[in-house]
């Protein structure tokens, strides 16, 4: 997972206090004539964003200083500043649900940030007016210390600043539960909120960002404090591996070259769009990295940080508004409407009934249909000759689940569309009739229309397969066509008859529409082949059609029995194989690869435990302010057929995997998903 700790430049916020009451004026020497709703006071705030990166559990990422990012990713257009105290008005050492929100201010039109090589990368200066929430307490602010929360790029003071008051958002839980529907947009930029940079391995939180107010200050001599913010969004990118050109990989089987695979496009699936908590929250520390999600909400840490054990395995959960309610439904192909009806937990109005939603749902009747449903949400890979790496794929919102709900129907992942170029396929080499068994053997594939087996070495990013190119996979082997699969099967079953005088050896061509009418039904039922079931269930279909009483024979007990009756053209194998009604049965055993197209799903890791077959806490998740950098370093085999159906209920990690992916998470926190093997 990537943590994007936004590098928010030092914003010097002079919080101008203009008196609306004589009590406040006496206590703080405030100015008169302010038309705001309450007394104000001065302060200066430096807003910074932390650079980070990671692929293991814990708060920091793979790269110590993280990554600054593009200007659009760290630009601050406006800022909302909120001051808080303990519920009894005393200085806070933590922020929790009972914290009292005592003042707020808003400033837009902020100047361009400056960048530097420091860990706090960017800074800018602005003047902000902080208005007191409770006028009755304004005259007691002098000399007192308050915690600070800052939020950038909300697009207007009415979004949050004006809501910080006694009859609306007045305590810590109401602020923390504020559902931010947009984490970024092209107009306002990236929403960033306070990140708590002081924490310890025990999981407790101590506030870093505080200010002590003083009487008699102005915009020049106002007290200064620092606030660290991070983006609410995460970013997903891809790199090209050092030894790979044009995203073309070689698949080997032992010493033999089996195929080439070209990654043509990629799309990000299950991008959460329904919103995120304004402030990052985590559970309390767990006993180990394989613990269930704690059900007790009151123990969650607001403004909390991720923790990890000695081996880098996560020891707590990051909580999004739907993390716990996702526990109630295991996603499946038949309950997508129920999943999308899940309502976020503990949300501040007016978004108290926000329902879970994703872009690019990992669900459809087939991979081909799912891919088509993604529309323009796809990024070219092999043909993208002008790409600059790392190549941006998507921004997305925080998306987390419990360990047991790390399922394909919830987790954010990358779906790669690829072209698979087998070097060889099994073909019918010898077609026979009469009494001799034929041969099905491996043969080189022609990719350029010249001699057999040529063109394989020239496969590149612009290679276009013939319009009618396809192959089929049966029991892990690649076949040119259905004929080769059927012949291999029926000839194997008929080996005891090989060479016997007067005994028929059947092949695929005997059952085509031009030849099947030459076969007597009774002769077929008396033949050795009628004892078997082929991979397509074609032989069984013939038997069911003519053995009407189901006794396994064709005789006088069957309807319309005639010893000289022959099969009809409608019984032909090519008619059977092309019928839509038979597709599900056939594809369950023999998978078609139209145009050589296949699909590789990869589920993005936030905190890998480096055990490929065992999931740990927060292994598959998206967390705010992280960059998830993927690098596919190898492909181990053939991907999924377009005819296969996505299964939202599958675990994100299981025994079978296709990719080696290195993934890094950076400032922004970068989380590396490198070493991906598909």
N, C-alpha and C positions, 0 to 999 in steps of 0.2 A: 504494500500500500504506500501511497505517497502522502506525506504530510507536506502541505504547502504552507510554510510559515511565512506569511506575507511580510515583506520587508517594508514596513510602513515607516516612512521617513519621520524624522523628528518634526512633529507638528507643534509649534509653540502656540498654545491656545491661551490667549489672554482672556480670562472670563470676566467680563465687565459687570460690575455690580451697580445697579441703579436702584435707588431706594424707592419703595412704595410705602414705607411706613417709618414713622419717627423712631420706633424702637430699633429697627435695623440700622437707621442712619446713625444713631447714637453709638451703636455697638461696633459698626464696621466702617464708618465714615464714607457711606455710599453716596453716589450721585443721585440727584432728584430728576424727575421728569421721565422715568422709565415707564413705558406703556406695557411691559410684559406682565404676566399674571402673578408674579411674586417677586420678592427681593432678589438681588443678584450679588455676586461677588467675583473677584478676579482670581485667575490662576493661569499658569502656563503649562501646557502638556506636550511632551515629546512622544509622538507615536512612531513606533518602530515595528517592523515585522521580522520575525526570526527566520533565518534560513535553515532548513533542515532536510533530511533525507532518510529513508529506511526500508529495510526488507526483513528486519527482525522485530520482535516485540519491543515495546518501550516507546518513549516519546520522540527520541531523536532518530535520524535516518542514516542512510548509508554514507553520505558525505558530510563531514563535520560542519562545514559552513553552508551546506545546502546550495541553492541556486536562486539567483535574483529573479529570473524570468523576464518576460517581455514588459515593455513600458505599460501596456494596457492592463497587465496583471498586477502591477503595484501602484498604479496611479490612484490618488485620493482626490475625489471630486467634492466630497462633503464628509462631515464627521459629526456624530452624536456622542456627547460625553455625559456620563451618568455617575454621580457620587453616591456612595452607600456607607452605612454604618451598621453596627450590631443593632438588634431590635430595640435595645434600650438606649441607643444613641451613642454608645461608647465606640472607641477605635476598634475596627475589625481586624482579626488575624486570619479570617477565612471568609469566603462568600458562600452562603447557604440559603435555603428556602426562607428563613426568617429575617435575612438581612433587610434593612430598611433603606429604601431609595430616597435620598434627601434633596437631590438637586439634579438638574439636567440642562444641557445646552446644545446648540446646533450651529454649524457653520458650513456654508457652501462657497463656491468660487475660490477654492484653495489653489495656491500657486503650484507649478510643476515641481515634482520631487527631485531631489538630488540623490545620486547614488555614490557609493564608496565601496572599498574593499573590506570594510569592517563586517563583523558578524551581523550588525544591524545595518542593512544595506542602504536604505533610502531614508531621506528626511525632507521635511518641508515645514514651513511656518505659517500659522494662521491665527487669527484672533477669534475667540469664541466667548459668547456670553453664557454663563451658567446661572440658571434661575432656580431659586430655592423652591422645593416642593411644598414645604410646610412653613408658611410665613411666621408662625408662632415660635419657631426655633431659630430663625435667622440671626437674632442678636446673640445667640450662644455659639456661633460657628468659630469665632476668633480663637486661634490656638488649637483647635481640634483637628484630628487626622481622620481622613476618610479614604475608603477604597475607591478606585476608579475603574469604570468600564467604558470602553470606547467602541463604537461601531461605525464603519465607514460605508459611504456610497449607498445609503438607503433611498436617496432621491428626494428627500423633503423632510422638514421638521415634523410634519403631521404624522409620519409613519411611526415614529417612536418617541421623539423628544416631547411632543405635546401630550403624550399619554402617560408620562411619568408624573402621576398625581395620586392623591389619596383615594379617589373613587375609581381608579382604573388600574394602572400598573404601579404598585406601591411597595411590593416586597420582592425578595430575591427569586422566589419560586415563579412569580408571575412574569418576571423578566426572562428567566432561564427557559420558561415554557413558551416564550414567544416564538411562533412558527414563522420562519422566514421562507416565503414561498419561492423567491428567486435568489440564487446564490451569485448570479452575475447576469448582466445584460449589456448590450452594446452601447447603451446611453450612459448609464451610471458607473459601469465597470464592475469590479468584484467587491461583493460585500465581505468585509473583514470585521472580526470581533475580537475582544480581549482574549489573549492566550496567557494562561498562568505559567510563567516560566520558573517558578520556584516550587519544587516538589521534592519528595524523598522516596526511597525504595519501599517505605511502609505504606505508600499510597495516600498519605495525608496531604492536604493542600495548605500552603501558606501564601498569602497574597503578596505579590511583589510590587504592585502598582498602587501607591498611596500618595496623598497630598495633605499637607498641613496648611490650613488657611490662616491668614493673618489680617488684622484690621488695618485700615489706612493704606491699602495697596492700590496701585493703578495698573494699567496695561504694561508699564515699563518694569515695575519692581514686583510684580505678582509672583507668588511661589511657583516653582516648577516641579513637575512630576513626569515620570515616563510610563507609557502604556505600550504593551506589546500586543500586536494583533495578528491574526492568521485568517486566511481565506476560508470561507464556508464551502467553497468548491474544491474538488480534486481534479487533477489533470492526468490524462492517459496518453502515452506516446509510444512510438516504436522506433527501434534502431535496426540497422542492418548489421548482421554479424561480420566480424573482420574478414573471415575467409569465405564469405558468401557474396555472389554477384547477382543482382537483379532478383533477389529472393528466390533463387533456384537451388534446390537441394538434391543431393544424391542419396537414395535409399539402398543400403547394402544388406545382403543376406549372406553372412559369413564372408567369404572372399569374393562372392559374386555381386555384381551390380544388378539390382532388381528394377530400379525405376529412377526417374527424375520427378521432382515435385516443384511446381512453380506456384508460389503464393501470389494470387492475382489481386485480391481485395481483402479488406478486413472491416468489420462493423462491430461496434460496442453494443452488447446486449444488456438488458435489465438496467438501464440508466434511470435511477430514481429521480422523479420529477415533482413529487408531491410536497417537498419542503424539508427543512431541517431546523433543529433547535438553534436559537440564536447563539447560545453559548455551548461549547463542547462539554459533554458530561460523560463520566465513566462510572463503572461499578467500583465498589471497594475491592481491595486485593483478594484474589482467590487463593486457595490452598495449593493449587498447581495449574498447569496450562491445559488441563483436560477436564476442567470443572464445568458443571452446568451453569447456565445464566441465573444469577441470584434473582429471586422473585421480589424481594423487598426493595421497593422504589426509594424509600426514605434513606437508605444507606448510600445511594448514588452520590457522587461528588460533582457538584456544579463547578464549572471552570476546572474540572479535573484533568489529570494527565494519565497517559498510558504507562504501565509498568511492565517489567519483564524480569524473568529469572536469569540465572547465570548463563544458560544456553541460548538466551535470546527469545525464548518462548513467552508469549504474552501471558500476563497474570491478572488481567482484568478485561472487561468488555467496554468498548465505546458504545454508547446508547444513542440510537436515532429515535424519532417519535414512534416508529413501528417495530422496534427490535423485539419488545416483549409480546406484542400482539401477534407477531409472526409465529410465535410458539403455538398458536391455537389451530393453525391450518398447515398441513403438509402440502405444498403446491403439487398439483397434478394436472394432467391434460383436461380433466373434466370439471375443475373447480376454479378456473381463472376468475370468474365473476365473484366468487366468494373471497378470493385473495384481494381483489381490487376493492372489496367492500370494507376492508379492515380500516378502522378509524384510529388515527394517531392518539397516543396516550398523553394526558396532562398537558393539554394545549391551552394557551391564553387566547381569549376571544380577540377578534371575531372568527378565528379559524379553529374552533373547537371540534368541528366535525370533518376535518380534512381526511380524505381517504387515500390509501396507498395507491400510487400509480408509477408505472415505468414506461419509458420509451423503449422500443425494440424488445418487446416481450419474447422470452425464450419459449415460444409456444406456437405451433401450427400443425397442420396435418402431415407436413413433410418438411425437410430442410430446404428444399427448393422453394416451397410456398413461403416459408418463414423468411428466407433471404429476399424474396421478391417484396414482401411486406415492409421491409426496411426502407424502401424508397430510395432517397438520395443520401441516406445516412451511411455511406460506404466510402472508404478511402482506397484509392488505387495504390498498389505496391509495386509489383514487377514492372509494370509499364510506366511508372512514375519516374521517368529518367531525370527530371529536374528537381527531385525531392531533396530537401535539406534535412539531415538527421541531427537530433531525433525528430521524427515526423509527428506532428500533432494529430491525434485521433479524435479526442473529445474532452469536454469538461463534463463533470457529473457531480451529483450531490452525494453526501454521506449515505452509506448503505451498509448496515451491519445486521448480523443475526447471531443467535446462539450457536454453539458448536453443533448441536444436533440438527439445526435448521440450515446448515451450510449446504443448500440444495440448488440445483440448476434453475429452479423457478424463482429464486430470490437473489442469488449472488450476481454481481456484475462481472461480465466476462468479455472476451474477444472471440468473435466467430470469424475464422479465416475461410475464404473461398479459394480453392486451389484447382489447378489442373494436374492430374496424375498421368505421367507418361511411362507406362510399363515398357521395359526393354523387350520382353517376350510375352506371348500369350499362348494358351493351348488351343490348337486347331485340329480339325479333322484332316489328317494327312492322307489316309487311304480310305476311299469310299468303296464299299463292296456290296454285292448282292449275291444271294445264293447261299453258300455253305461256309464262307470264310469270314473270320473276325477281322474288322478294320483296325486302324490305329489313330489315336489322338495323342499328339506330341507337341512339345513347346517349339515355337517358331518366332524368329525375330519380327518385329513390327516395322512396317514401312511408314515413315512419317513425312516423306516429301514427294510421294507419287512416282518415284523412280523404281529402282530394283528393290526386291524384298529385303527388308532389314536396314535400308538406308535412311539417313536423316536424323537418327537418334542423337548423334554427336553434335548436331547443329541446333538443337533445341535452345531457344532463347526467349527473351521477354516478348518478342513479336511473333513467335511461332503460333500459327493458327491451325488447329486440327481440322480435318475434313468435316463437312457438315453432318455426315452420317456416321462419324466416328463414335463408337461406344464399345465398352467391354463389360463383362459380367464376372462376378466373384462368387465362387462356390467353394465352401470349405477352405477358404483362405487362398485359393488359387485363381489366377486370372485366365479367363476364357474369351475367345474371340466372339462367340455367339452361343445361343441356346443349343444349337445343333451339336457343338463340341461337347457340351455338358451332357446332353442326352445320350449321345453316342458312347461317350466314355462309360456312362452308367450301364446302358443296355448291353454293350459288348462285354463288359465285365461279368454280368449275370449269365451271359450266354456262352462263356468260355467252355463249359462242359460239352457243348454241342459243336465246337469248332472242328471242321473237317469231316463231320459225319455225312455220309451220302444221303441225299434226299431230305435233309433237315434244313429248314429255313433259318437264316441268321437275320434278324430284323435290325434296321438302322433308322435314323431320323427320316431319311428320304422316303422310306416305305410308308410313313404316316402323314406325308404332306398331302395337300388337297388333290394333287394330280395322280397320286399312287394309292391312297388309302382304300379307294373303292375296289382295289384288286385283292384285298384281304378279306377272307371269310371270317365272320365273327366266331363261328364254332371252332375254326382252326386256331384262331388267336387264343381262345379260352383254354384250349388243350395244349398250348405251347408253354414251355418253361418260363418265358418272360412274364406270363400272366400271374405268376406267383409273387411278383415283386411290386414295390411302389417306387416310382422314380422321383427325383428331386422336385418335379413340378406337379406331382399328383396327377399327371396326364393318364397314366395307365389305370389308376383307380377311377378316374372319371369315365373311361370307356367301360369299365366293368360295371359301374353303377348304372350307366345308361342301358345296358343290355341284360344285366343280371337283375331283373326286376323284382325277384322274390328274395334276393340277398343270400342265396345259399352257396355262393362262390362258383356257380356253374352256369353255363348257358345251355339250357335244355328245354324240353317240352313244358316244364313248369313256368317258364318265363313268357311274358306277353309277346305275341307276334313272333314266336320262335319259328325259325326256318333254317334248316341245316345248310342251305346254300346262300343264306343272307350275307351280304357284304356290308362293310362299314360305308357310311355316307360321306360325301365331301364335307358336310358340316361337322363331322367328327375329327377333322384334320388337326394335327398338332399345332400348325401355325395359326389356325383360327382360335384354338384354345389359349395359346400363349398371348395373343393380342387382345383377348377379351378383358374389359375393365373389371368384370366380376371376379376374375381369377388373379388380379394383380397382387392383392394382399397375401394370398396363399403363396404365390410364387416368390414375392419379394421377401417373405419371411425366411426363405432358404437361399435364394439366388438373387444377389443385389445387382441392379443395373447402374452403370456409370455413364450417363449421357454426356458425350463430348469429353469424357475423361474428368468431369467436374466432381470434386469431393469437398467435404467440409471438415474443418478442425476446430472444435470448441476449446477455448482455454479460459479457465476461471482465475481471475486476478488475485494474487496473494498479497496480503498486507503484512503478515508476520509468519513466515514459513518456519515449520519445525524441522524441515529437511528430511522428513519421513514421507515418501511418496504415497504410502497406502494408509496413513493414519492422520486424521485431522486433529488440530489443536485449536485452542481459543484464538479467535480473531485471525485465523489463518487466511480465510477468504472474506475480504471486506474492503469497503472503500471508506476512507476517513478524510475529513477536511484537510486542506492545505498540504496534501501529499501529491507528489508526482509519481505515477506508476509507469516506469520505463520498461518496456518489454523488448527482449532480444531473442529471436528464435535462432538457436544455434544448430539445430538439427531436427530432422524428421525421421521417425523410426519406421513408419509404415503407411499404408493406405488409409485415407480418412473416411469419413462417413458418406454413404451414398445419399444423393438428393432425395431418394425414395424413402429413406428412413425417417422415422418420426421423432422429433425432440421429446425428451422425457423430463419435465420440470421436477419430478420427484427424486431424481438421481442425486446421490451425494456428489459434491464437487470433486472429491478425491476418491479414487478407487484403484483397483489393481491394474486396470488398463489405462495407459496414457499414450499420447501420440507425439508430444512435443518435448523438447528441452527448452525451457524459457528461463532466461535470467531476468529477474525483475528487480528494479531498484526504486526506492522511494525517497525525494530530495527537498533546499530553501526554495521556496516550497520545500517540504520534506520529500526527498526522492526515494521511492521504494522500487528496488530493481526486481523485475521479473525477467532476468536474463537466464541463459542456459535452457530456454524452452525447447523441449524436443517434442515435436508433434507426431 
